[in-house]
Amino acid sequence: MSDDIDIIRKELEEVRKLKEELKKELHDMKALKREEQNKGQRRQIHRDEARRLRAEARRARASRPPKPPRPPRVTRVDLDLEDLTDSLETMMDGLGHQIEMSLRNIDGLKVPGIRIHKDYRRTKRRRDQRQEIESIAPERVAAIVAPLGSEERLKILDYLKTGGKSFNDIENFTGKTGSSLTHHLNPLIEAGYVVKGEVRGTYYVTVEGRLASVVDSSG
């Protein structure tokens, strides 16, 4: 009888141990599940935070004022004003000489800023200018003077100084018509002394044309 009781006690003890083990395993499983849930929640929190930051960044970019447009690039233009300066100096010398020659026989006339001499003497500056002119290559001189090698062309330049003229106006002024007038106009246009308007075909004298006609007449 006592042996049966001992066996029952052993079996009860084994049941109790098994129950404890099962209880521990269940506890561990619940803890593991809670840990997984916590990890999932933390990942969700991280994803929500990342979405929030991206949304704030997009709103910041949208509210940022647009960049001002870049200023246009300024194209550097190199102008050689030496020839124009020389032409202006020559023109002014020629005009001064013409005024002096026109007034030199008028006694007692006083014009502010103008000294009238009986004898026209060239200054050192004019001599230097003449030396510079004489040093210009003949080909360049020919290219400048060739379009002016006609009295008709000089008349056309003087006529255009009063304002733009049509082809018919120039025909009536010169008495030249058609190709005969074109023969004189084309060299002036090619030399840059005359330009033709695109809208009404009106002809105008350029600054170079005015200087050329003055220099030619003063020479």
KACOR-V361415 format. One record per residue. N is the residue number from 1. RES is the residue in three letters. BURIAL is 1 if it has 9 or more other ideal C-beta (glycine too) atoms within 8 Angstrom, else 0. Layout:
# KACOR-V361415
n->(N	N)
res->(RES	RES)
burial->(BURIAL	BURIAL)
This chain:
# KACOR-V361415
n->(1	2	3	4	5	6	7	8	9	10	11	12	13	14	15	16	17	18	19	20	21	22	23	24	25	26	27	28	29	30	31	32	33	34	35	36	37	38	39	40	41	42	43	44	45	46	47	48	49	50	51	52	53	54	55	56	57	58	59	60	61	62	63	64	65	66	67	68	69	70	71	72	73	74	75	76	77	78	79	80	81	82	83	84	85	86	87	88	89	90	91	92	93	94	95	96	97	98	99	100	101	102	103	104	105	106	107	108	109	110	111	112	113	114	115	116	117	118	119	120	121	122	123	124	125	126	127	128	129	130	131	132	133	134	135	136	137	138	139	140	141	142	143	144	145	146	147	148	149	150	151	152	153	154	155	156	157	158	159	160	161	162	163	164	165	166	167	168	169	170	171	172	173	174	175	176	177	178	179	180	181	182	183	184	185	186	187	188	189	190	191	192	193	194	195	196	197	198	199	200	201	202	203	204	205	206	207	208	209	210	211	212	213	214	215	216	217	218	219)
res->(MET	SER	ASP	ASP	ILE	ASP	ILE	ILE	ARG	LYS	GLU	LEU	GLU	GLU	VAL	ARG	LYS	LEU	LYS	GLU	GLU	LEU	LYS	LYS	GLU	LEU	HIS	ASP	MET	LYS	ALA	LEU	LYS	ARG	GLU	GLU	GLN	ASN	LYS	GLY	GLN	ARG	ARG	GLN	ILE	HIS	ARG	ASP	GLU	ALA	ARG	ARG	LEU	ARG	ALA	GLU	ALA	ARG	ARG	ALA	ARG	ALA	SER	ARG	PRO	PRO	LYS	PRO	PRO	ARG	PRO	PRO	ARG	VAL	THR	ARG	VAL	ASP	LEU	ASP	LEU	GLU	ASP	LEU	THR	ASP	SER	LEU	GLU	THR	MET	MET	ASP	GLY	LEU	GLY	HIS	GLN	ILE	GLU	MET	SER	LEU	ARG	ASN	ILE	ASP	GLY	LEU	LYS	VAL	PRO	GLY	ILE	ARG	ILE	HIS	LYS	ASP	TYR	ARG	ARG	THR	LYS	ARG	ARG	ARG	ASP	GLN	ARG	GLN	GLU	ILE	GLU	SER	ILE	ALA	PRO	GLU	ARG	VAL	ALA	ALA	ILE	VAL	ALA	PRO	LEU	GLY	SER	GLU	GLU	ARG	LEU	LYS	ILE	LEU	ASP	TYR	LEU	LYS	THR	GLY	GLY	LYS	SER	PHE	ASN	ASP	ILE	GLU	ASN	PHE	THR	GLY	LYS	THR	GLY	SER	SER	LEU	THR	HIS	HIS	LEU	ASN	PRO	LEU	ILE	GLU	ALA	GLY	TYR	VAL	VAL	LYS	GLY	GLU	VAL	ARG	GLY	THR	TYR	TYR	VAL	THR	VAL	GLU	GLY	ARG	LEU	ALA	SER	VAL	VAL	ASP	SER	SER	GLY)
burial->(0	0	0	0	0	0	0	0	0	0	0	0	0	0	0	0	0	0	0	0	0	0	0	0	0	0	0	0	0	0	0	0	0	0	0	0	0	0	0	0	0	0	0	0	0	0	0	0	0	0	0	0	0	0	0	0	0	0	0	0	0	0	0	0	0	0	0	0	0	0	0	0	0	0	0	0	0	0	0	0	0	0	0	1	0	1	1	1	1	1	1	0	1	1	1	0	1	1	1	1	0	0	1	1	0	0	0	0	0	0	0	0	0	0	0	1	0	0	0	0	0	0	0	0	0	1	1	0	1	1	0	1	1	0	0	0	0	0	0	0	1	0	0	1	1	1	1	1	0	0	0	1	1	1	1	1	1	0	1	1	1	0	0	0	1	1	0	0	0	1	1	0	1	1	0	1	0	0	0	0	1	0	0	1	1	0	1	1	1	0	1	0	1	1	0	1	1	0	0	0	1	1	1	1	1	1	0	1	1	1	1	1	1	1	1	1	0	1	0)
